[in-house]
Amino acid sequence: MGLLEGNVALVTGGGAGIGRGIVRRFVREGARVVIAEFDEERGRTVAAECAELGGEAHFVHTDVGDKASVTGAIEAAVSHFGGLDTLVNNAFAPSPEVLLEQKTDAILQRTLETTAWATWWAMQAAFPIFKARGGGSVINFYSIDVETGAWRHADYNMGKAAIRGLTHSAASEWGRFNIRVNAIAPAAAGLSFERLCREHPGFEKVSASIKPLGRVGYPEPDIAPVAVFLASDMASFVTGQTINVDGGLHLWGFNSRPQNLAELEPQG
Ligand SMILES: NC(=O)c1ccc[n+]([C@@H]2O[C@H](COP(=O)([O-])OP(=O)(O)OC[C@H]3O[C@@H](n4cnc5c(N)ncnc54)[C@H](O)[C@@H]3O)[C@@H](O)[C@H]2O)c1
């Protein structure tokens, strides 16, 4: 028996990166999954991969920045699989990486639509289904970039900060219906990481070196198991949490690692 046997999940942006890893891991644990993905080829490819794994996944073309499209995807989970137990708000639509003063209203609007509004619309649409089923699990995606004030991400950081607030409010208010609402703050090799590795030779090495665990994280083996946990009954008493799944990247003190560490350590 898998940990998610009988569970119906919807994963936005399930066609690549962390979303793809979660879809594949969920299916391996027995869940039936809706892949709510904008890129048709990616979505269909991951659905085919799931069939090869012996699982069931259903691609629904979705733009998370469009309310009707988001609610349509939630409805598709009900019509195709008979319900919904887990909602993973993971999709990521990149925006122009420019300085704050160069971000336009249009950029901010699209980013807020694909982050804060997308999560809001999906949660509002999933709520009555969860309530009728006696519970559910929402897994939102947050970012360490909000904490660090990452450059050229002003719009993204605004959207992610809003998602954190929504996560807390929903956890407070929907606990009475056994709906758990948590967030993951990941660091993993998604599409942006792959692009940065192509554009900047040595990026992977630097990315590994700034994490206490000393390596890059990968979606399926490193991030997805935490999503499985949050979706499963093992997390039945966990709500309102944001879990850093980042190899320790969030520990700023790691930067104070002594230069002469090798000398300080006992030999042998
Ligand atoms: N990868 C990281 O290190 C990292 C760090 C912090 C936060 N996050 C968060 O984790 C989540 C996943 O990130 P990732 O790196 O795996 O992303 P990714 O870019 O690798 O994949 C994103 C997926 O979302 C899809 N998508 C894009 N626009 C969409 C839209 N409008 N509607 C539906 N699908 C759409 C893409 O086609 C793609 O399949 C995001 O919420 C991101 O903000 C990631």
The ligand as a MOL file (V3000), in Angstrom:
LIG
                    3D

  0  0  0     0  0            999 V3000
M  V30 BEGIN CTAB
M  V30 COUNTS 44 48 0 0 0
M  V30 BEGIN ATOM
M  V30 1 N 13.2430 25.7150 -7.6640 0
M  V30 2 C 13.5480 26.4320 -6.5950 0
M  V30 3 O 14.7030 26.4170 -6.1090 0
M  V30 4 C 12.5000 27.2600 -5.9110 0
M  V30 5 C 12.8800 28.1580 -4.8920 0
M  V30 6 C 11.8910 28.8580 -4.2230 0
M  V30 7 C 10.5540 28.6680 -4.5660 0
M  V30 8 N 10.2240 27.8110 -5.5790 0 CHG=1
M  V30 9 C 8.8210 27.6360 -5.9040 0
M  V30 10 O 8.5810 26.2560 -6.1600 0
M  V30 11 C 7.5970 26.1260 -7.1840 0
M  V30 12 C 8.1050 25.2820 -8.3210 0
M  V30 13 O 9.2810 25.8820 -8.8480 0
M  V30 14 P 10.1260 25.1540 -9.9980 0
M  V30 15 O 11.5190 25.6830 -9.8920 0
M  V30 16 O 9.9060 23.6990 -9.9650 0 CHG=-1
M  V30 17 O 9.4390 25.7670 -11.3250 0
M  V30 18 P 9.7280 25.3740 -12.8570 0
M  V30 19 O 9.9190 26.6580 -13.5980 0
M  V30 20 O 10.7880 24.3310 -12.9620 0
M  V30 21 O 8.3480 24.6870 -13.3310 0
M  V30 22 C 7.1660 25.4530 -13.3040 0
M  V30 23 C 6.0640 24.7380 -14.0410 0
M  V30 24 O 4.9060 25.6040 -14.0360 0
M  V30 25 C 4.3960 25.6770 -15.3660 0
M  V30 26 N 3.6780 26.9380 -15.5670 0
M  V30 27 C 4.2080 28.1460 -15.8930 0
M  V30 28 N 3.2370 29.0580 -16.0170 0
M  V30 29 C 2.0630 28.4230 -15.7570 0
M  V30 30 C 0.7210 28.8390 -15.7440 0
M  V30 31 N 0.3800 30.1180 -16.0090 0
M  V30 32 N -0.2410 27.9240 -15.4400 0
M  V30 33 C 0.0880 26.6270 -15.1780 0
M  V30 34 N 1.3620 26.1800 -15.1930 0
M  V30 35 C 2.3400 27.0770 -15.4710 0
M  V30 36 C 5.6170 25.5290 -16.2540 0
M  V30 37 O 5.2630 25.1610 -17.6000 0
M  V30 38 C 6.3940 24.4530 -15.5190 0
M  V30 39 O 5.9630 23.1700 -15.8910 0
M  V30 40 C 7.2190 27.5580 -7.5880 0
M  V30 41 O 6.0750 27.9730 -6.8710 0
M  V30 42 C 8.4180 28.3620 -7.1850 0
M  V30 43 O 8.1080 29.7180 -6.9330 0
M  V30 44 C 11.1630 27.1230 -6.2660 0
M  V30 END ATOM
M  V30 BEGIN BOND
M  V30 1 1 1 2
M  V30 2 2 2 3
M  V30 3 1 2 4
M  V30 4 1 4 5
M  V30 5 2 4 44
M  V30 6 2 5 6
M  V30 7 1 6 7
M  V30 8 2 7 8
M  V30 9 1 8 9
M  V30 10 1 8 44
M  V30 11 1 9 10
M  V30 12 1 9 42
M  V30 13 1 10 11
M  V30 14 1 11 12
M  V30 15 1 11 40
M  V30 16 1 12 13
M  V30 17 1 13 14
M  V30 18 2 14 15
M  V30 19 1 14 16
M  V30 20 1 14 17
M  V30 21 1 17 18
M  V30 22 2 18 19
M  V30 23 1 18 20
M  V30 24 1 18 21
M  V30 25 1 21 22
M  V30 26 1 22 23
M  V30 27 1 23 24
M  V30 28 1 23 38
M  V30 29 1 24 25
M  V30 30 1 25 26
M  V30 31 1 25 36
M  V30 32 1 26 27
M  V30 33 1 26 35
M  V30 34 2 27 28
M  V30 35 1 28 29
M  V30 36 1 29 30
M  V30 37 2 29 35
M  V30 38 1 30 31
M  V30 39 2 30 32
M  V30 40 1 32 33
M  V30 41 2 33 34
M  V30 42 1 34 35
M  V30 43 1 36 37
M  V30 44 1 36 38
M  V30 45 1 38 39
M  V30 46 1 40 41
M  V30 47 1 40 42
M  V30 48 1 42 43
M  V30 END BOND
M  V30 END CTAB
M  END
